[in-house]
Amino acid sequence: MTGAELKRLRREIGIGTCDMYRLLGLPRRTYQDYEAGKRGIPEAVATAAREAHRRDREFFATLPDRIDARLLEQFPDGIIK
């Protein structure tokens, strides 16, 4: 994974660098160096970033179904009568 790819994943998740380095459990400067391409990204960090991105995409992809199920549960006869 490159620094540009790491940055793209972070932006697609929609979080800032502070949230991302905390999410990955990294020091701020280390994370910034990864994104800037000043350091190689260890496979464990790349895997954790990809997993965070996957969870984010999965959450939003399943959100409409979860909302529909919740509405049906709360309003079994429909909202408009």
N, CA, C and O atoms as a Maestro MAE file, in Angstrom:
{
 s_m_m2io_version
 :::
 2.0.0
}

f_m_ct {
 s_m_title
 :::
 protein
 m_atom[324] {
  # First column is atom index #
  i_m_mmod_type
  r_m_x_coord
  r_m_y_coord
  r_m_z_coord
  i_m_residue_number
  s_m_chain_name
  s_m_pdb_residue_name
  s_m_pdb_atom_name
  i_m_atomic_number
  :::
  1 25 0.844 -1.171 0.000 1 A "MET " " N  " 7
  2 3 0.000 0.000 0.000 1 A "MET " " CA " 6
  3 2 0.891 1.237 0.000 1 A "MET " " C  " 6
  4 15 1.925 1.277 0.667 1 A "MET " " O  " 8
  5 25 0.473 2.232 -0.753 2 A "THR " " N  " 7
  6 3 1.223 3.489 -0.806 2 A "THR " " CA " 6
  7 2 0.569 4.516 0.116 2 A "THR " " C  " 6
  8 15 -0.541 4.317 0.610 2 A "THR " " O  " 8
  9 25 1.279 5.607 0.333 3 A "GLY " " N  " 7
  10 3 0.719 6.692 1.127 3 A "GLY " " CA " 6
  11 2 -0.530 7.269 0.488 3 A "GLY " " C  " 6
  12 15 -1.482 7.625 1.183 3 A "GLY " " O  " 8
  13 25 -0.529 7.362 -0.835 4 A "ALA " " N  " 7
  14 3 -1.697 7.890 -1.557 4 A "ALA " " CA " 6
  15 2 -2.912 6.978 -1.378 4 A "ALA " " C  " 6
  16 15 -4.037 7.455 -1.232 4 A "ALA " " O  " 8
  17 25 -2.678 5.671 -1.390 5 A "GLU " " N  " 7
  18 3 -3.786 4.724 -1.186 5 A "GLU " " CA " 6
  19 2 -4.329 4.830 0.234 5 A "GLU " " C  " 6
  20 15 -5.539 4.779 0.452 5 A "GLU " " O  " 8
  21 25 -3.427 4.978 1.189 6 A "LEU " " N  " 7
  22 3 -3.845 5.130 2.584 6 A "LEU " " CA " 6
  23 2 -4.691 6.390 2.745 6 A "LEU " " C  " 6
  24 15 -5.722 6.370 3.418 6 A "LEU " " O  " 8
  25 25 -4.259 7.470 2.133 7 A "LYS " " N  " 7
  26 3 -4.992 8.733 2.186 7 A "LYS " " CA " 6
  27 2 -6.363 8.595 1.534 7 A "LYS " " C  " 6
  28 15 -7.354 9.115 2.048 7 A "LYS " " O  " 8
  29 25 -6.419 7.893 0.398 8 A "ARG " " N  " 7
  30 3 -7.697 7.682 -0.297 8 A "ARG " " CA " 6
  31 2 -8.675 6.915 0.583 8 A "ARG " " C  " 6
  32 15 -9.848 7.278 0.673 8 A "ARG " " O  " 8
  33 25 -8.191 5.844 1.239 9 A "LEU " " N  " 7
  34 3 -9.064 5.075 2.123 9 A "LEU " " CA " 6
  35 2 -9.603 5.950 3.247 9 A "LEU " " C  " 6
  36 15 -10.790 5.907 3.572 9 A "LEU " " O  " 8
  37 25 -8.706 6.751 3.839 10 A "ARG " " N  " 7
  38 3 -9.124 7.629 4.935 10 A "ARG " " CA " 6
  39 2 -10.188 8.604 4.468 10 A "ARG " " C  " 6
  40 15 -11.185 8.818 5.159 10 A "ARG " " O  " 8
  41 25 -9.984 9.195 3.302 11 A "ARG " " N  " 7
  42 3 -10.955 10.159 2.780 11 A "ARG " " CA " 6
  43 2 -12.282 9.494 2.437 11 A "ARG " " C  " 6
  44 15 -13.343 10.080 2.649 11 A "ARG " " O  " 8
  45 25 -12.228 8.275 1.908 12 A "GLU " " N  " 7
  46 3 -13.472 7.570 1.591 12 A "GLU " " CA " 6
  47 2 -14.247 7.220 2.855 12 A "GLU " " C  " 6
  48 15 -15.478 7.203 2.850 12 A "GLU " " O  " 8
  49 25 -13.532 6.945 3.926 13 A "ILE " " N  " 7
  50 3 -14.195 6.708 5.208 13 A "ILE " " CA " 6
  51 2 -14.804 8.012 5.712 13 A "ILE " " C  " 6
  52 15 -15.826 8.011 6.399 13 A "ILE " " O  " 8
  53 25 -14.161 9.125 5.361 14 A "GLY " " N  " 7
  54 3 -14.692 10.424 5.745 14 A "GLY " " CA " 6
  55 2 -14.193 10.920 7.089 14 A "GLY " " C  " 6
  56 15 -14.909 11.618 7.807 14 A "GLY " " O  " 8
  57 25 -12.945 10.553 7.432 15 A "ILE " " N  " 7
  58 3 -12.390 11.001 8.710 15 A "ILE " " CA " 6
  59 2 -11.080 11.744 8.469 15 A "ILE " " C  " 6
  60 15 -10.448 11.588 7.425 15 A "ILE " " O  " 8
  61 25 -10.687 12.543 9.438 16 A "GLY " " N  " 7
  62 3 -9.442 13.294 9.356 16 A "GLY " " CA " 6
  63 2 -8.259 12.439 9.775 16 A "GLY " " C  " 6
  64 15 -8.420 11.308 10.234 16 A "GLY " " O  " 8
  65 25 -7.075 12.997 9.611 17 A "THR " " N  " 7
  66 3 -5.864 12.246 9.961 17 A "THR " " CA " 6
  67 2 -5.831 11.906 11.447 17 A "THR " " C  " 6
  68 15 -5.374 10.826 11.821 17 A "THR " " O  " 8
  69 25 -6.312 12.815 12.304 18 A "CYS " " N  " 7
  70 3 -6.309 12.542 13.756 18 A "CYS " " CA " 6
  71 2 -7.122 11.295 14.079 18 A "CYS " " C  " 6
  72 15 -6.686 10.437 14.847 18 A "CYS " " O  " 8
  73 25 -8.304 11.207 13.486 19 A "ASP " " N  " 7
  74 3 -9.151 10.039 13.747 19 A "ASP " " CA " 6
  75 2 -8.528 8.765 13.189 19 A "ASP " " C  " 6
  76 15 -8.629 7.704 13.805 19 A "ASP " " O  " 8
  77 25 -7.890 8.863 12.035 20 A "MET " " N  " 7
  78 3 -7.310 7.679 11.408 20 A "MET " " CA " 6
  79 2 -6.121 7.154 12.205 20 A "MET " " C  " 6
  80 15 -6.025 5.947 12.428 20 A "MET " " O  " 8
  81 25 -5.218 8.024 12.636 21 A "TYR " " N  " 7
  82 3 -4.076 7.493 13.377 21 A "TYR " " CA " 6
  83 2 -4.521 6.946 14.722 21 A "TYR " " C  " 6
  84 15 -3.924 5.995 15.226 21 A "TYR " " O  " 8
  85 25 -5.555 7.525 15.312 22 A "ARG " " N  " 7
  86 3 -6.097 6.956 16.565 22 A "ARG " " CA " 6
  87 2 -6.761 5.605 16.309 22 A "ARG " " C  " 6
  88 15 -6.589 4.661 17.080 22 A "ARG " " O  " 8
  89 25 -7.516 5.527 15.223 23 A "LEU " " N  " 7
  90 3 -8.179 4.276 14.849 23 A "LEU " " CA " 6
  91 2 -7.169 3.152 14.657 23 A "LEU " " C  " 6
  92 15 -7.411 2.011 15.049 23 A "LEU " " O  " 8
  93 25 -6.035 3.489 14.049 24 A "LEU " " N  " 7
  94 3 -5.004 2.492 13.785 24 A "LEU " " CA " 6
  95 2 -4.043 2.307 14.956 24 A "LEU " " C  " 6
  96 15 -3.199 1.411 14.925 24 A "LEU " " O  " 8
  97 25 -4.162 3.144 15.989 25 A "GLY " " N  " 7
  98 3 -3.299 3.032 17.153 25 A "GLY " " CA " 6
  99 2 -1.861 3.429 16.881 25 A "GLY " " C  " 6
  100 15 -0.926 2.805 17.382 25 A "GLY " " O  " 8
  101 25 -1.692 4.481 16.076 26 A "LEU " " N  " 7
  102 3 -0.352 4.925 15.678 26 A "LEU " " CA " 6
  103 2 -0.046 6.308 16.222 26 A "LEU " " C  " 6
  104 15 -0.958 7.096 16.470 26 A "LEU " " O  " 8
  105 25 1.236 6.608 16.409 27 A "PRO " " N  " 7
  106 3 1.608 7.989 16.715 27 A "PRO " " CA " 6
  107 2 1.284 8.892 15.522 27 A "PRO " " C  " 6
  108 15 1.348 8.464 14.369 27 A "PRO " " O  " 8
  109 25 0.940 10.125 15.813 28 A "ARG " " N  " 7
  110 3 0.547 11.080 14.771 28 A "ARG " " CA " 6
  111 2 1.629 11.229 13.698 28 A "ARG " " C  " 6
  112 15 1.336 11.121 12.507 28 A "ARG " " O  " 8
  113 25 2.840 11.470 14.099 29 A "ARG " " N  " 7
  114 3 3.933 11.698 13.147 29 A "ARG " " CA " 6
  115 2 4.153 10.463 12.268 29 A "ARG " " C  " 6
  116 15 4.388 10.595 11.066 29 A "ARG " " O  " 8
  117 25 4.080 9.288 12.846 30 A "THR " " N  " 7
  118 3 4.255 8.052 12.068 30 A "THR " " CA " 6
  119 2 3.192 7.965 10.981 30 A "THR " " C  " 6
  120 15 3.499 7.685 9.822 30 A "THR " " O  " 8
  121 25 1.940 8.207 11.362 31 A "TYR " " N  " 7
  122 3 0.864 8.137 10.374 31 A "TYR " " CA " 6
  123 2 1.063 9.186 9.280 31 A "TYR " " C  " 6
  124 15 0.897 8.891 8.096 31 A "TYR " " O  " 8
  125 25 1.411 10.389 9.671 32 A "GLN " " N  " 7
  126 3 1.637 11.442 8.684 32 A "GLN " " CA " 6
  127 2 2.759 11.058 7.718 32 A "GLN " " C  " 6
  128 15 2.669 11.324 6.520 32 A "GLN " " O  " 8
  129 25 3.808 10.436 8.238 33 A "ASP " " N  " 7
  130 3 4.903 9.983 7.379 33 A "ASP " " CA " 6
  131 2 4.445 8.895 6.412 33 A "ASP " " C  " 6
  132 15 4.908 8.846 5.273 33 A "ASP " " O  " 8
  133 25 3.548 8.029 6.851 34 A "TYR " " N  " 7
  134 3 3.010 7.003 5.953 34 A "TYR " " CA " 6
  135 2 2.261 7.660 4.798 34 A "TYR " " C  " 6
  136 15 2.492 7.330 3.635 34 A "TYR " " O  " 8
  137 25 1.366 8.587 5.118 35 A "GLU " " N  " 7
  138 3 0.578 9.238 4.068 35 A "GLU " " CA " 6
  139 2 1.459 10.051 3.129 35 A "GLU " " C  " 6
  140 15 1.194 10.118 1.928 35 A "GLU " " O  " 8
  141 25 2.491 10.662 3.662 36 A "ALA " " N  " 7
  142 3 3.381 11.501 2.848 36 A "ALA " " CA " 6
  143 2 4.361 10.671 2.026 36 A "ALA " " C  " 6
  144 15 5.074 11.214 1.183 36 A "ALA " " O  " 8
  145 25 4.403 9.363 2.260 37 A "GLY " " N  " 7
  146 3 5.314 8.503 1.520 37 A "GLY " " CA " 6
  147 2 6.744 8.545 2.036 37 A "GLY " " C  " 6
  148 15 7.669 8.098 1.359 37 A "GLY " " O  " 8
  149 25 6.920 9.085 3.241 38 A "LYS " " N  " 7
  150 3 8.262 9.162 3.821 38 A "LYS " " CA " 6
  151 2 8.686 7.856 4.491 38 A "LYS " " C  " 6
  152 15 9.870 7.639 4.748 38 A "LYS " " O  " 8
  153 25 7.723 7.000 4.769 39 A "ARG " " N  " 7
  154 3 7.988 5.698 5.393 39 A "ARG " " CA " 6
  155 2 7.173 4.641 4.672 39 A "ARG " " C  " 6
  156 15 6.084 4.910 4.166 39 A "ARG " " O  " 8
  157 25 7.714 3.448 4.632 40 A "GLY " " N  " 7
  158 3 6.948 2.322 4.105 40 A "GLY " " CA " 6
  159 2 5.854 1.941 5.084 40 A "GLY " " C  " 6
  160 15 6.035 2.048 6.297 40 A "GLY " " O  " 8
  161 25 4.727 1.499 4.565 41 A "ILE " " N  " 7
  162 3 3.590 1.135 5.415 41 A "ILE " " CA " 6
  163 2 3.653 -0.360 5.709 41 A "ILE " " C  " 6
  164 15 3.602 -1.174 4.787 41 A "ILE " " O  " 8
  165 25 3.763 -0.729 6.990 42 A "PRO " " N  " 7
  166 3 3.794 -2.148 7.337 42 A "PRO " " CA " 6
  167 2 2.487 -2.843 6.922 42 A "PRO " " C  " 6
  168 15 1.422 -2.226 6.900 42 A "PRO " " O  " 8
  169 25 2.588 -4.097 6.604 43 A "GLU " " N  " 7
  170 3 1.411 -4.853 6.162 43 A "GLU " " CA " 6
  171 2 0.298 -4.839 7.208 43 A "GLU " " C  " 6
  172 15 -0.879 -4.787 6.852 43 A "GLU " " O  " 8
  173 25 0.655 -4.885 8.491 44 A "ALA " " N  " 7
  174 3 -0.363 -4.874 9.552 44 A "ALA " " CA " 6
  175 2 -1.158 -3.569 9.533 44 A "ALA " " C  " 6
  176 15 -2.369 -3.586 9.753 44 A "ALA " " O  " 8
  177 25 -0.507 -2.458 9.278 45 A "VAL " " N  " 7
  178 3 -1.186 -1.163 9.200 45 A "VAL " " CA " 6
  179 2 -2.064 -1.112 7.951 45 A "VAL " " C  " 6
  180 15 -3.201 -0.645 8.010 45 A "VAL " " O  " 8
  181 25 -1.544 -1.585 6.834 46 A "ALA " " N  " 7
  182 3 -2.321 -1.614 5.594 46 A "ALA " " CA " 6
  183 2 -3.568 -2.474 5.756 46 A "ALA " " C  " 6
  184 15 -4.652 -2.099 5.309 46 A "ALA " " O  " 8
  185 25 -3.410 -3.622 6.393 47 A "THR " " N  " 7
  186 3 -4.542 -4.522 6.624 47 A "THR " " CA " 6
  187 2 -5.581 -3.863 7.520 47 A "THR " " C  " 6
  188 15 -6.778 -3.959 7.249 47 A "THR " " O  " 8
  189 25 -5.141 -3.194 8.584 48 A "ALA " " N  " 7
  190 3 -6.065 -2.521 9.498 48 A "ALA " " CA " 6
  191 2 -6.804 -1.384 8.785 48 A "ALA " " C  " 6
  192 15 -7.996 -1.183 9.019 48 A "ALA " " O  " 8
  193 25 -6.118 -0.650 7.930 49 A "ALA " " N  " 7
  194 3 -6.753 0.436 7.183 49 A "ALA " " CA " 6
  195 2 -7.783 -0.116 6.198 49 A "ALA " " C  " 6
  196 15 -8.878 0.430 6.062 49 A "ALA " " O  " 8
  197 25 -7.427 -1.193 5.519 50 A "ARG " " N  " 7
  198 3 -8.384 -1.814 4.578 50 A "ARG " " CA " 6
  199 2 -9.605 -2.350 5.317 50 A "ARG " " C  " 6
  200 15 -10.728 -2.239 4.824 50 A "ARG " " O  " 8
  201 25 -9.396 -2.925 6.483 51 A "GLU " " N  " 7
  202 3 -10.504 -3.464 7.285 51 A "GLU " " CA " 6
  203 2 -11.419 -2.333 7.760 51 A "GLU " " C  " 6
  204 15 -12.640 -2.488 7.737 51 A "GLU " " O  " 8
  205 25 -10.860 -1.211 8.185 52 A "ALA " " N  " 7
  206 3 -11.674 -0.061 8.592 52 A "ALA " " CA " 6
  207 2 -12.504 0.438 7.413 52 A "ALA " " C  " 6
  208 15 -13.676 0.778 7.571 52 A "ALA " " O  " 8
  209 25 -11.897 0.481 6.243 53 A "HIS " " N  " 7
  210 3 -12.603 0.909 5.032 53 A "HIS " " CA " 6
  211 2 -13.713 -0.079 4.687 53 A "HIS " " C  " 6
  212 15 -14.818 0.336 4.338 53 A "HIS " " O  " 8
  213 25 -13.438 -1.374 4.779 54 A "ARG " " N  " 7
  214 3 -14.443 -2.394 4.481 54 A "ARG " " CA " 6
  215 2 -15.635 -2.284 5.436 54 A "ARG " " C  " 6
  216 15 -16.788 -2.346 5.008 54 A "ARG " " O  " 8
  217 25 -15.349 -2.122 6.730 55 A "ARG " " N  " 7
  218 3 -16.425 -1.998 7.719 55 A "ARG " " CA " 6
  219 2 -17.272 -0.762 7.449 55 A "ARG " " C  " 6
  220 15 -18.496 -0.805 7.575 55 A "ARG " " O  " 8
  221 25 -16.626 0.334 7.079 56 A "ASP " " N  " 7
  222 3 -17.340 1.568 6.778 56 A "ASP " " CA " 6
  223 2 -18.260 1.368 5.570 56 A "ASP " " C  " 6
  224 15 -19.432 1.744 5.613 56 A "ASP " " O  " 8
  225 25 -17.741 0.786 4.511 57 A "ARG " " N  " 7
  226 3 -18.542 0.540 3.303 57 A "ARG " " CA " 6
  227 2 -19.691 -0.411 3.611 57 A "ARG " " C  " 6
  228 15 -20.811 -0.205 3.145 57 A "ARG " " O  " 8
  229 25 -19.418 -1.451 4.393 58 A "GLU " " N  " 7
  230 3 -20.450 -2.430 4.743 58 A "GLU " " CA " 6
  231 2 -21.552 -1.772 5.575 58 A "GLU " " C  " 6
  232 15 -22.736 -2.027 5.357 58 A "GLU " " O  " 8
  233 25 -21.162 -0.935 6.514 59 A "PHE " " N  " 7
  234 3 -22.133 -0.247 7.361 59 A "PHE " " CA " 6
  235 2 -23.106 0.563 6.513 59 A "PHE " " C  " 6
  236 15 -24.320 0.460 6.683 59 A "PHE " " O  " 8
  237 25 -22.566 1.373 5.596 60 A "PHE " " N  " 7
  238 3 -23.429 2.223 4.789 60 A "PHE " " CA " 6
  239 2 -24.195 1.442 3.726 60 A "PHE " " C  " 6
  240 15 -25.297 1.837 3.346 60 A "PHE " " O  " 8
  241 25 -23.636 0.361 3.253 61 A "ALA " " N  " 7
  242 3 -24.342 -0.449 2.253 61 A "ALA " " CA " 6
  243 2 -25.559 -1.142 2.853 61 A "ALA " " C  " 6
  244 15 -26.564 -1.331 2.167 61 A "ALA " " O  " 8
  245 25 -25.481 -1.520 4.116 62 A "THR " " N  " 7
  246 3 -26.593 -2.236 4.754 62 A "THR " " CA " 6
  247 2 -27.538 -1.301 5.500 62 A "THR " " C  " 6
  248 15 -28.568 -1.746 6.006 62 A "THR " " O  " 8
  249 25 -27.211 -0.032 5.578 63 A "LEU " " N  " 7
  250 3 -28.031 0.928 6.316 63 A "LEU " " CA " 6
  251 2 -29.474 1.000 5.819 63 A "LEU " " C  " 6
  252 15 -30.382 0.965 6.649 63 A "LEU " " O  " 8
  253 25 -29.739 1.097 4.513 64 A "PRO " " N  " 7
  254 3 -31.138 1.171 4.069 64 A "PRO " " CA " 6
  255 2 -31.975 -0.029 4.522 64 A "PRO " " C  " 6
  256 15 -33.125 0.142 4.930 64 A "PRO " " O  " 8
  257 25 -31.419 -1.225 4.457 65 A "ASP " " N  " 7
  258 3 -32.162 -2.411 4.900 65 A "ASP " " CA " 6
  259 2 -32.444 -2.368 6.392 65 A "ASP " " C  " 6
  260 15 -33.521 -2.761 6.841 65 A "ASP " " O  " 8
  261 25 -31.476 -1.891 7.157 66 A "ARG " " N  " 7
  262 3 -31.671 -1.810 8.608 66 A "ARG " " CA " 6
  263 2 -32.719 -0.754 8.951 66 A "ARG " " C  " 6
  264 15 -33.517 -0.948 9.868 66 A "ARG " " O  " 8
  265 25 -32.720 0.360 8.220 67 A "ILE " " N  " 7
  266 3 -33.722 1.398 8.452 67 A "ILE " " CA " 6
  267 2 -35.105 0.876 8.088 67 A "ILE " " C  " 6
  268 15 -36.062 1.078 8.835 67 A "ILE " " O  " 8
  269 25 -35.216 0.199 6.935 68 A "ASP " " N  " 7
  270 3 -36.501 -0.363 6.512 68 A "ASP " " CA " 6
  271 2 -37.026 -1.344 7.544 68 A "ASP " " C  " 6
  272 15 -38.209 -1.306 7.880 68 A "ASP " " O  " 8
  273 25 -36.170 -2.223 8.054 69 A "ALA " " N  " 7
  274 3 -36.586 -3.212 9.048 69 A "ALA " " CA " 6
  275 2 -37.059 -2.523 10.321 69 A "ALA " " C  " 6
  276 15 -38.046 -2.938 10.929 69 A "ALA " " O  " 8
  277 25 -36.358 -1.479 10.719 70 A "ARG " " N  " 7
  278 3 -36.736 -0.755 11.942 70 A "ARG " " CA " 6
  279 2 -38.084 -0.053 11.767 70 A "ARG " " C  " 6
  280 15 -38.921 -0.063 12.670 70 A "ARG " " O  " 8
  281 25 -38.283 0.555 10.595 71 A "LEU " " N  " 7
  282 3 -39.563 1.216 10.333 71 A "LEU " " CA " 6
  283 2 -40.711 0.215 10.308 71 A "LEU " " C  " 6
  284 15 -41.783 0.487 10.849 71 A "LEU " " O  " 8
  285 25 -40.498 -0.922 9.693 72 A "LEU " " N  " 7
  286 3 -41.536 -1.956 9.664 72 A "LEU " " CA " 6
  287 2 -41.852 -2.463 11.060 72 A "LEU " " C  " 6
  288 15 -43.003 -2.766 11.373 72 A "LEU " " O  " 8
  289 25 -40.844 -2.552 11.884 73 A "GLU " " N  " 7
  290 3 -41.020 -2.988 13.263 73 A "GLU " " CA " 6
  291 2 -41.830 -1.959 14.047 73 A "GLU " " C  " 6
  292 15 -42.725 -2.324 14.810 73 A "GLU " " O  " 8
  293 25 -41.522 -0.682 13.864 74 A "GLN " " N  " 7
  294 3 -42.211 0.382 14.617 74 A "GLN " " CA " 6
  295 2 -43.588 0.705 14.054 74 A "GLN " " C  " 6
  296 15 -44.487 1.100 14.797 74 A "GLN " " O  " 8
  297 25 -43.757 0.540 12.757 75 A "PHE " " N  " 7
  298 3 -45.021 0.886 12.092 75 A "PHE " " CA " 6
  299 2 -45.496 -0.278 11.226 75 A "PHE " " C  " 6
  300 15 -45.461 -0.182 10.000 75 A "PHE " " O  " 8
  301 25 -45.938 -1.374 11.840 76 A "PRO " " N  " 7
  302 3 -46.326 -2.543 11.044 76 A "PRO " " CA " 6
  303 2 -47.493 -2.291 10.085 76 A "PRO " " C  " 6
  304 15 -47.635 -2.996 9.086 76 A "PRO " " O  " 8
  305 25 -48.326 -1.295 10.381 77 A "ASP " " N  " 7
  306 3 -49.467 -0.986 9.514 77 A "ASP " " CA " 6
  307 2 -49.144 0.137 8.546 77 A "ASP " " C  " 6
  308 15 -50.025 0.598 7.821 77 A "ASP " " O  " 8
  309 25 -47.896 0.584 8.520 78 A "GLY " " N  " 7
  310 3 -47.489 1.674 7.649 78 A "GLY " " CA " 6
  311 2 -47.492 3.008 8.389 78 A "GLY " " C  " 6
  312 15 -48.082 3.145 9.460 78 A "GLY " " O  " 8
  313 25 -46.833 3.963 7.804 79 A "ILE " " N  " 7
  314 3 -46.729 5.276 8.436 79 A "ILE " " CA " 6
  315 2 -47.931 6.136 8.097 79 A "ILE " " C  " 6
  316 15 -48.431 6.863 8.956 79 A "ILE " " O  " 8
  317 25 -48.401 6.068 6.869 80 A "ILE " " N  " 7
  318 3 -49.541 6.882 6.426 80 A "ILE " " CA " 6
  319 2 -50.789 6.037 6.518 80 A "ILE " " C  " 6
  320 15 -50.838 4.912 6.022 80 A "ILE " " O  " 8
  321 25 -51.803 6.601 7.164 81 A "LYS " " N  " 7
  322 3 -53.069 5.873 7.309 81 A "LYS " " CA " 6
  323 2 -54.171 6.602 6.586 81 A "LYS " " C  " 6
  324 15 -55.316 6.149 6.589 81 A "LYS " " O  " 8
  :::
 }
 m_bond[323] {
  # First column is bond index #
  i_m_from
  i_m_to
  i_m_order
  :::
  1 1 2 1
  2 2 3 1
  3 3 4 2
  4 3 5 1
  5 5 6 1
  6 6 7 1
  7 7 8 2
  8 7 9 1
  9 9 10 1
  10 10 11 1
  11 11 12 2
  12 11 13 1
  13 13 14 1
  14 14 15 1
  15 15 16 2
  16 15 17 1
  17 17 18 1
  18 18 19 1
  19 19 20 2
  20 19 21 1
  21 21 22 1
  22 22 23 1
  23 23 24 2
  24 23 25 1
  25 25 26 1
  26 26 27 1
  27 27 28 2
  28 27 29 1
  29 29 30 1
  30 30 31 1
  31 31 32 2
  32 31 33 1
  33 33 34 1
  34 34 35 1
  35 35 36 2
  36 35 37 1
  37 37 38 1
  38 38 39 1
  39 39 40 2
  40 39 41 1
  41 41 42 1
  42 42 43 1
  43 43 44 2
  44 43 45 1
  45 45 46 1
  46 46 47 1
  47 47 48 2
  48 47 49 1
  49 49 50 1
  50 50 51 1
  51 51 52 2
  52 51 53 1
  53 53 54 1
  54 54 55 1
  55 55 56 2
  56 55 57 1
  57 57 58 1
  58 58 59 1
  59 59 60 2
  60 59 61 1
  61 61 62 1
  62 62 63 1
  63 63 64 2
  64 63 65 1
  65 65 66 1
  66 66 67 1
  67 67 68 2
  68 67 69 1
  69 69 70 1
  70 70 71 1
  71 71 72 2
  72 71 73 1
  73 73 74 1
  74 74 75 1
  75 75 76 2
  76 75 77 1
  77 77 78 1
  78 78 79 1
  79 79 80 2
  80 79 81 1
  81 81 82 1
  82 82 83 1
  83 83 84 2
  84 83 85 1
  85 85 86 1
  86 86 87 1
  87 87 88 2
  88 87 89 1
  89 89 90 1
  90 90 91 1
  91 91 92 2
  92 91 93 1
  93 93 94 1
  94 94 95 1
  95 95 96 2
  96 95 97 1
  97 97 98 1
  98 98 99 1
  99 99 100 2
  100 99 101 1
  101 101 102 1
  102 102 103 1
  103 103 104 2
  104 103 105 1
  105 105 106 1
  106 106 107 1
  107 107 108 2
  108 107 109 1
  109 109 110 1
  110 110 111 1
  111 111 112 2
  112 111 113 1
  113 113 114 1
  114 114 115 1
  115 115 116 2
  116 115 117 1
  117 117 118 1
  118 118 119 1
  119 119 120 2
  120 119 121 1
  121 121 122 1
  122 122 123 1
  123 123 124 2
  124 123 125 1
  125 125 126 1
  126 126 127 1
  127 127 128 2
  128 127 129 1
  129 129 130 1
  130 130 131 1
  131 131 132 2
  132 131 133 1
  133 133 134 1
  134 134 135 1
  135 135 136 2
  136 135 137 1
  137 137 138 1
  138 138 139 1
  139 139 140 2
  140 139 141 1
  141 141 142 1
  142 142 143 1
  143 143 144 2
  144 143 145 1
  145 145 146 1
  146 146 147 1
  147 147 148 2
  148 147 149 1
  149 149 150 1
  150 150 151 1
  151 151 152 2
  152 151 153 1
  153 153 154 1
  154 154 155 1
  155 155 156 2
  156 155 157 1
  157 157 158 1
  158 158 159 1
  159 159 160 2
  160 159 161 1
  161 161 162 1
  162 162 163 1
  163 163 164 2
  164 163 165 1
  165 165 166 1
  166 166 167 1
  167 167 168 2
  168 167 169 1
  169 169 170 1
  170 170 171 1
  171 171 172 2
  172 171 173 1
  173 173 174 1
  174 174 175 1
  175 175 176 2
  176 175 177 1
  177 177 178 1
  178 178 179 1
  179 179 180 2
  180 179 181 1
  181 181 182 1
  182 182 183 1
  183 183 184 2
  184 183 185 1
  185 185 186 1
  186 186 187 1
  187 187 188 2
  188 187 189 1
  189 189 190 1
  190 190 191 1
  191 191 192 2
  192 191 193 1
  193 193 194 1
  194 194 195 1
  195 195 196 2
  196 195 197 1
  197 197 198 1
  198 198 199 1
  199 199 200 2
  200 199 201 1
  201 201 202 1
  202 202 203 1
  203 203 204 2
  204 203 205 1
  205 205 206 1
  206 206 207 1
  207 207 208 2
  208 207 209 1
  209 209 210 1
  210 210 211 1
  211 211 212 2
  212 211 213 1
  213 213 214 1
  214 214 215 1
  215 215 216 2
  216 215 217 1
  217 217 218 1
  218 218 219 1
  219 219 220 2
  220 219 221 1
  221 221 222 1
  222 222 223 1
  223 223 224 2
  224 223 225 1
  225 225 226 1
  226 226 227 1
  227 227 228 2
  228 227 229 1
  229 229 230 1
  230 230 231 1
  231 231 232 2
  232 231 233 1
  233 233 234 1
  234 234 235 1
  235 235 236 2
  236 235 237 1
  237 237 238 1
  238 238 239 1
  239 239 240 2
  240 239 241 1
  241 241 242 1
  242 242 243 1
  243 243 244 2
  244 243 245 1
  245 245 246 1
  246 246 247 1
  247 247 248 2
  248 247 249 1
  249 249 250 1
  250 250 251 1
  251 251 252 2
  252 251 253 1
  253 253 254 1
  254 254 255 1
  255 255 256 2
  256 255 257 1
  257 257 258 1
  258 258 259 1
  259 259 260 2
  260 259 261 1
  261 261 262 1
  262 262 263 1
  263 263 264 2
  264 263 265 1
  265 265 266 1
  266 266 267 1
  267 267 268 2
  268 267 269 1
  269 269 270 1
  270 270 271 1
  271 271 272 2
  272 271 273 1
  273 273 274 1
  274 274 275 1
  275 275 276 2
  276 275 277 1
  277 277 278 1
  278 278 279 1
  279 279 280 2
  280 279 281 1
  281 281 282 1
  282 282 283 1
  283 283 284 2
  284 283 285 1
  285 285 286 1
  286 286 287 1
  287 287 288 2
  288 287 289 1
  289 289 290 1
  290 290 291 1
  291 291 292 2
  292 291 293 1
  293 293 294 1
  294 294 295 1
  295 295 296 2
  296 295 297 1
  297 297 298 1
  298 298 299 1
  299 299 300 2
  300 299 301 1
  301 301 302 1
  302 302 303 1
  303 303 304 2
  304 303 305 1
  305 305 306 1
  306 306 307 1
  307 307 308 2
  308 307 309 1
  309 309 310 1
  310 310 311 1
  311 311 312 2
  312 311 313 1
  313 313 314 1
  314 314 315 1
  315 315 316 2
  316 315 317 1
  317 317 318 1
  318 318 319 1
  319 319 320 2
  320 319 321 1
  321 321 322 1
  322 322 323 1
  323 323 324 2
  :::
 }
}
